[in-house]
């Protein structure tokens, strides 16, 4: 069994649509699914906190040379290992994960992680069963990502026997029907809703598209060669804000100023990276052990995103307004 690169990409695109709502996913995507055992999920393939997989992904990332957000994410490893549910609502972590999705090192870490933990095991499981078609591999890959593969595999083997006895197409069709029933009757309501995954596979089976010939549609998305070769959409990387004779201007400057203000540095969100803002950035960098250059690059940006508000320095504290003096209200006679 040897899938072409396009067939492999097509199989992964199907599962990406199920997981992220896009054929090629999003490396910086952060979601929290209430009622799901995964809870906080992250990345192109929605790696979950509840399964423990998010810990291993972040651990892999921070150990890679050149990773930008090492200090900002390494401090969460202990809590990720414990699957701390409070991380579902940790805004600083969520912001850092989103930003890290633009780091090429994180993108490669996610691709390698899913190849190692899901795609390669799915291909091995398909080979062990004698499943060779791209659609059959896609069905097994989806189960490896979503869960329940072994349970449904064993149920299908008991019902119809191995693929070698009934034919691969018959076996995969029975497997999909069994998995639909398994999901539809699941104790967790949120998983009952995921029967749409099986509906998509049933449609491909009805279309006799066992080779995943392009183009085809899943979940309203057209999967074609152009989509697959384009790869995951890349967000616009944050520019480095640096001191200049003519101050840089923009919403990104205003966001940094607003964040400095939240942290007690008293910046006015003017949108201009002027001398006053540069000086406040320098003070922030000095207080957080960063290179003091007045520029907001990846390291300073990550620290801004994860820093906690502190009592502002007296020099930056704003004077509280004097309370208004109210005239005594007349009493009724």
C-alpha positions in Angstrom: 0.0 0.0 0.0 1.5 3.3 -1.1 -0.6 6.4 -1.2 0.5 9.3 -3.4 1.2 12.6 -1.7 -2.0 14.0 -3.0 -4.0 11.0 -1.7 -2.4 11.3 1.6 -3.1 15.1 1.7 -6.7 14.4 0.7 -7.2 11.9 3.5 -5.7 14.4 6.0 -7.8 17.2 4.6 -11.0 15.3 5.3 -10.1 14.8 8.9 -8.9 18.5 9.1 -12.4 19.6 8.0 -13.9 17.5 10.8 -11.5 18.8 13.4 -11.1 22.5 12.5 -13.7 23.3 9.9 -11.0 23.9 7.2 -9.4 21.6 4.7 -5.9 22.6 5.8 -6.4 23.5 9.4 -4.8 26.3 11.3 -1.6 26.0 13.3 -2.6 28.7 15.8 -6.2 27.7 16.3 -7.3 27.5 20.0 -10.7 26.2 21.0 -12.4 25.0 24.2 -15.1 22.4 23.7 -17.5 22.3 26.6 -18.5 18.8 27.5 -15.7 17.2 25.5 -13.1 15.1 27.2 -10.4 17.0 25.2 -11.5 20.4 26.5 -8.7 22.9 25.4 -7.6 22.0 21.9 -4.8 23.5 19.8 -3.3 23.6 16.4 -3.8 22.3 12.9 -5.0 19.0 14.1 -6.6 20.1 17.4 -4.3 18.4 19.9 -6.2 18.1 23.2 -5.3 18.9 26.8 -7.6 16.2 28.2 -5.8 13.4 26.3 -2.4 14.6 27.5 -1.3 15.1 23.8 -1.0 18.8 24.2 1.6 18.4 26.8 3.8 16.2 24.5 3.3 18.6 21.6 4.4 21.7 23.7 7.3 19.7 25.3 8.5 18.8 21.8 8.2 22.4 20.6 10.1 24.0 23.5 13.0 21.5 23.1 13.5 22.3 19.4 16.3 24.7 18.4 15.1 28.1 17.3 11.7 27.9 18.9 10.6 31.5 19.6 8.1 31.0 22.5 10.2 28.7 24.7 10.1 30.7 27.9 6.5 31.7 27.5 5.3 28.0 27.1 7.8 26.0 29.1 6.4 27.3 32.3 3.1 25.7 31.5 4.5 22.2 31.1 3.8 21.1 34.6 0.2 22.1 34.4 -0.2 20.6 30.9 1.2 17.3 32.2 -1.4 17.4 35.0 -4.1 18.3 32.5 -5.1 21.2 34.6 -8.6 22.2 33.6 -8.0 25.8 34.6 -5.9 26.1 31.4 -9.2 26.1 29.5 -9.6 29.7 30.6 -6.0 30.9 30.8 -6.1 33.8 28.4 -2.3 34.3 28.5 -1.7 30.7 27.4 -4.3 31.0 24.6 -2.7 34.2 23.3 0.7 32.6 23.3 -0.5 29.4 21.6 -2.1 31.5 18.8 1.1 33.5 18.4 3.3 30.4 18.4 1.2 29.1 15.5 3.1 31.5 13.3 6.5 30.1 14.3 7.8 27.8 11.6 9.3 25.6 14.4 5.8 25.1 15.9 4.4 24.3 12.5 7.0 21.6 11.9 6.5 20.3 15.4 2.7 19.9 14.8 3.2 18.2 11.5 5.8 15.8 13.0 3.7 15.1 16.1 0.7 14.1 14.1 2.6 12.0 11.6 4.2 10.2 14.5 1.2 9.7 16.7 -1.7 9.4 14.3 -0.9 9.1 10.6 1.8 6.5 10.9 -0.2 4.3 13.4 -3.2 4.6 11.1 -1.3 3.4 8.1 0.1 0.5 10.2 -3.4 -0.4 11.4 -4.7 -0.4 7.8 -1.8 -2.6 6.7 -2.4 -5.0 9.5 -6.1 -5.4 8.4 -5.2 -5.5 4.7 -6.8 -2.2 3.9 -5.1 -0.6 1.0 -7.5 2.0 -0.6 -6.9 5.7 0.2 -10.5 6.0 1.4 -10.1 3.0 3.7 -7.0 4.5 5.1 -8.8 7.9 5.6 -11.5 6.1 7.6 -9.0 4.5 9.9 -7.0 7.7 10.2 -10.2 9.6 11.3 -10.8 7.0 14.0 -7.3 7.2 15.2 -7.6 11.0 15.6 -11.2 11.0 16.9 -11.0 7.9 19.0 -12.8 4.5 19.2 -10.8 2.7 16.4 -10.0 -0.5 18.3 -13.5 -0.8 19.7 -15.3 -0.4 16.4 -12.7 -2.5 14.5 -13.2 -5.4 16.9 -17.0 -5.1 16.6 -16.8 -5.1 12.8 -14.4 -8.1 12.8 -16.9 -10.1 14.9 -19.8 -9.1 12.6 -18.4 -9.7 9.1 -14.9 -11.1 9.6 -11.7 -9.7 8.2 -11.4 -7.7 5.0 -9.7 -10.6 3.3 -12.9 -12.7 3.7 -15.5 -10.2 2.6 -13.6 -7.7 0.5 -12.2 -4.3 1.6 -15.1 -2.2 0.3 -17.7 -4.3 2.2 -15.6 -4.3 5.4 -15.0 -0.5 5.4 -18.7 0.1 4.7 -19.6 -2.1 7.7 -17.0 -0.4 9.8 -18.4 3.1 9.0 -21.9 1.9 9.8 -20.7 0.5 13.1 -18.9 3.6 14.0 -22.0 5.7 13.1 -24.0 3.6 15.5 -21.3 3.9 18.2 -21.2 7.7 18.0 -25.0 8.1 17.7 -25.4 6.1 21.0 -22.5 7.7 22.9 -23.0 8.7 26.5 -21.6 12.2 25.7 -24.0 14.4 23.8 -21.2 16.3 22.1 -20.0 13.1 20.5 -23.4 12.1 19.3 -23.3 15.2 17.1 -20.2 13.9 15.3 -22.0 11.3 13.2 -21.6 13.8 10.4 -18.1 12.4 10.0 -19.6 9.0 9.0 -22.1 10.7 6.8 -19.2 12.2 4.8 -17.5 8.9 4.4 -20.8 7.2 3.4 -21.2 9.8 0.7 -17.7 9.0 -0.6 -18.5 5.3 -0.5 -21.7 5.9 -2.5 -19.7 7.9 -5.0 -17.3 4.9 -5.3 -14.4 7.2 -4.7 -12.1 4.7 -3.1 -9.0 6.3 -4.6 -10.0 9.8 -3.3 -9.9 11.1 -6.9 -10.0 14.9 -7.0 -12.1 17.0 -6.8 -14.6 15.9 -4.2 -16.6 17.7 -1.5 -16.7 17.1 2.3 -18.6 19.3 4.7 -19.3 21.9 2.0 -15.7 22.2 1.1 -14.3 21.4 -2.4 -11.1 19.4 -2.0 -9.0 19.8 -5.2 -5.3 19.8 -6.1 -5.0 23.6 -5.7 -6.4 23.5 -2.2 -4.1 20.6 -1.2 -1.0 22.1 -2.7 -1.6 25.5 -1.1 -1.2 24.0 2.4 -2.4 25.6 5.7 -3.2 29.3 5.5 -0.5 31.4 7.0 -1.5 34.4 9.1 0.3 37.6 8.7 3.4 37.5 11.0 3.5 40.3 13.6 6.0 42.9 12.5 8.8 44.0 14.8 8.2 47.4 16.3 11.4 49.3 16.6 12.5 52.9 17.5 12.7 55.1 14.4 13.1 58.8 13.6 9.6 58.6 12.1 7.5 56.6 14.6 5.9 53.4 13.3 2.1 53.6 13.4 -0.7 51.1 13.3 -3.2 49.0 15.3 -0.4 46.6 16.3 1.3 49.6 18.1 -1.9 50.5 19.7 -2.4 46.9 21.0 1.1 46.9 22.5 0.4 50.3 24.2 -2.9 49.0 25.5 -1.2 45.9 26.9 1.5 48.0 28.6 -1.2 50.0 30.1 -2.9 46.9 31.4 0.4 45.9 33.0 0.7 49.1 34.9 3.1 51.0 32.6 0.7 53.9 31.9 1.0 54.0 28.1 -1.4 56.0 26.1 -2.8 54.0 23.1 -2.0 56.6 20.5 -1.0 54.1 17.8 2.4 55.7 17.3 5.6 54.0 18.4 7.0 57.2 19.8 9.8 57.9 22.3 7.5 57.6 25.3 6.4 54.1 24.2 9.9 53.0 23.4 11.0 54.0 27.0 8.1 52.1 28.5 9.1 49.0 26.5 12.6 49.3 27.7 11.4 49.4 31.3 9.2 46.4 30.7 12.2 44.5 29.1 14.5 45.3 32.0 11.9 44.2 34.5 11.4 40.9 32.7 15.0 40.0 32.0 14.8 40.6 28.3 17.2 42.3 25.9 16.7 46.0 26.6 16.6 47.5 23.1 13.1 49.2 23.0 12.0 46.9 20.2 9.0 44.6 20.3 10.1 41.4 18.6 8.9 37.8 19.2 10.5 37.4 22.7 9.2 40.7 24.0 5.8 40.2 22.4 5.5 36.7 24.0 6.5 38.2 27.4 3.9 41.0 27.0 1.2 38.4 26.3 2.0 36.2 29.3 3.0 38.8 31.9 0.6 39.4 34.8 -0.4 42.9 35.8 1.5 44.3 38.7 1.2 47.4 40.8 2.4 50.2 38.6 5.5 52.2 39.5 4.8 55.5 41.3 6.2 57.4 38.3 3.5 55.8 36.1 0.6 55.8 38.5 -2.2 58.1 37.6 -3.5 60.4 40.3 -7.0 59.4 41.4 -9.6 62.0 40.7 -10.9 64.0 43.6 -14.3 62.9 44.7 -17.0 65.3 43.6 -18.6 67.5 46.4 -22.3 67.0 46.4 -24.7 69.7 47.6 -26.9 68.5 50.5 -30.3 67.4 49.2 -33.2 69.3 50.7 -35.4 67.4 53.1 -39.1 67.5 52.7 -40.8 69.8 55.1 
